[in-house]
Amino acid sequence: QAQFVESGGGSVQPGESLKLSCLASGFLLKRYAIFWHRQAPGKGREWVAGIASNGESPVYADSVKGRFLISRDNDKNTAYLQMNNLRSEDTGLYFCQAPRDNYWGQGTLVTVSS
């Protein structure tokens, strides 16, 4: 079954950093563009960032631009989201998606609180 396995979430204080990982299982990541999304408690899903299959053309939501960095290592079948200067409004469940075939993971929880 093709899916992602996200990891790296946790509880941090405002201003701290986390790096999320997204391991592709059952398919070759190098064939797919990747999106990261998040869903805050009680809110809808929000697109956060995207990257092309070859690692070029990263794009970001305005809410995270300048603080988050999306990357990938196709040899490791893994994508990443480096999150710096975290804010309370970054709290939520973070998911990977391969939009072409609509592959998703179960998400990893990020909590930012003082």
HUPE-V335445 format. One record per residue. RES is the residue in one letter. OMEGA is omega in whole degrees, 0 to 359 (NA if undefined). Layout:
res-><RES,RES>
omega-><OMEGA,OMEGA>
This chain:
res-><Q,A,Q,F,V,E,S,G,G,G,S,V,Q,P,G,E,S,L,K,L,S,C,L,A,S,G,F,L,L,K,R,Y,A,I,F,W,H,R,Q,A,P,G,K,G,R,E,W,V,A,G,I,A,S,N,G,E,S,P,V,Y,A,D,S,V,K,G,R,F,L,I,S,R,D,N,D,K,N,T,A,Y,L,Q,M,N,N,L,R,S,E,D,T,G,L,Y,F,C,Q,A,P,R,D,N,Y,W,G,Q,G,T,L,V,T,V,S,S>
omega-><181,179,173,170,180,178,176,178,179,179,181,176,176,180,180,185,171,173,179,176,184,182,177,181,177,177,182,184,187,181,191,161,185,170,163,175,172,177,178,179,177,182,179,179,182,173,185,185,177,180,180,184,181,178,180,172,174,179,187,169,181,184,183,184,181,179,183,178,177,179,180,173,185,177,178,179,188,171,185,171,175,184,181,177,185,180,180,181,174,179,178,176,185,185,167,174,166,191,185,178,175,173,181,170,181,176,175,189,176,178,180,185,176,NA>
